[in-house]
């Protein structure tokens, strides 16, 4: 009987942890009022991407941080740029962290150093060992919503320092799924 109780408790814990199907910063443990204060204090706002046909929202720096642009690239990724120091892209994906790490490892002469590495995210630097050049910082995040899986990363070809990459990494963690727009 005790084994069954322990097994049921473990099952309930697993359902509670993984049942929602979304990765969110504000997962209900913070009041709406406190969340609004947090956004104002950090000069962030919540951007809905429904008008770009992505049923998600994301917390991004407000326009006091630079000119904002939310547009699709020629390759089909939605790019969010704010000033010179914030640039991330979002695309629907069927990818995983192991595949991304393999791509990073095969990146040529640059050597990765992982700052954060887990089953859904990477925050890392790339540098040429012994070159004396500053490392370039990057992030990669997989977000699962009820509607899809999205790959979020810094825009390839842009260079960011660690603080800038961390700010975009935190923005990626804030993504929440929204109900899809009704088809007409």
N, C-alpha and C positions, 0 to 999 in steps of 0.2 A: 504494500500500500504506500509506504514511504517513497519507494522508487517511482511509482506512478505520479505521486504528488510532485516530486522533484522534476520529473520529466515534463509535466504539465506547466509547472512554473517556468522552466527553461523555454518551453514553446511559447508561452505568453510573453516572456521578455523578448524573444526573437521577433514575434509579431509586432510588439510595441516599437522596437527599434527600426525594423525594416518595412513595416506595413504602410507607411505614408507614401513611399515611392519618390520622395523629393528630398533634395539637399537644400536646407535653408539656414540662413544666419538667425533670423528671428523666427524661431520655431514655436512661438506661443509662450515661451518661458519669460518673455519680456513684454510688459504692457505696451499697448499701442502708443500711449502718451510718452513713455520712456523711449520708445523707438523713434518717435518724431523728434524728441530732444536730441537723441544720438545723431540723427540725420542732420539737423541744423548745426550742431556743434562741430561736426566733421565736414560741413559744407557739401553734403551729399543730397541727392534727390532720387526718387524711385522713378525709373523710366519704363513705361510699358512699351513692349515691342510688337504689340498686336497690329499696329498700322504697317509694320514691316513683315507681316504674316508669320511672326514667331510668337506663339502663345506663352510668353515669359515676361517677367519684369526683372530689372537689375538695379542695384543701388550704384550710381555713378557720381563722380564729382559734378558739382553744379557749374554753371557758366562763369562763375567768378574765377575758375581755374583755367580758363582759356576758351577759345571758340570751339563749339561742339559740332560734330558731324556724325550722323548715323546713316550710313549708306552701304549698299551692297558693292562688293568688289567685282572685278571682271571674272573672278573664279567662283563667285556665288556665295562667298562668306559675308556675313553682316559685320561691318567694321564700325566700331565706336571709337572715335578720336576726340580727345578734349585737350586742346593746347598741344604742346610738343611732347608732353611727358606721360600721356595716357593713350594707349592704343591697343585695343583688344579686338579679337574677331570671334564670332560665334557661327557654328555650322552644325547642322544635324549630322550625327556620326554613328558609325558602328565600329568603334575603335576601342582599344584598351591600353592601360598603362604600360604593359609589357611591350606592346608594339611600339609605343612612343619612345620608351627607353632604348629599344633596339635602334630606332631611327636616330636618336641622339648619339648613341655610341658609334654609329657609322657616319658621323658628321665630319669626318676629315681630321684636320690637325688640331681642332679645338677639343679640349678635355672637359667633361662635365663634372661639377661638384653639386650634389643634391643637398638642398637646405631642408626641403619637405619632400617626403616620398611616402605615399600611401596608396591604397587601392583605387582612389579616384583623382589624385592630384599630384603634381610635381611643381616644385619651385626650385630652380637650379641656376647655376652660373656656368658659363662656357668661357674658357680662356686658352690661349696658347701658352703652354708651360714654359717658363723661363724667358718670356718675351718682354716682360715689364709693362705690358699693355693692361689696362683696366679690363676686368672681366665683363662680359655682357650677361645680363640677367634675364631669365625667361620664366614663364609659368605655363602650365597645362592643367586643365581641369575638365573632368567629365561630369555633367549634370544630368541626372535622370529625373524627368517629370512624369506625370501620368500620361502625357502625350508622346514623349520622345526622349532620346538621349542626345545631348548637345556637347560638342567639343568646344571649349573656350580656351584661347591662348593669346599670347601677345602677337601682334601683327608681324609676320616674318619680314625681315629686312630692316626693322627699326631696332635701335639700341636703347636699352634701359638700364638704369642702375638698380641696386637691390631694393631701395625704398620705393621706386616707381613700380617695379615688378610686384612687390608685396601689395601695393595699393590695388593693382589690377587683379591680383590673386584674391584679395578680400572681396572685390566687386564680383568676381566669378562665384565665390561662395554664397553671395547674397541672392543669386538667381532663384526665382520661384516660378512655378508653373501657373498659368492662367487658363481659364476656359477658352477653348478655340472659338474664333469668330464663327457665327452661323453662316453657312453657305446659302447664297441666294440664287 
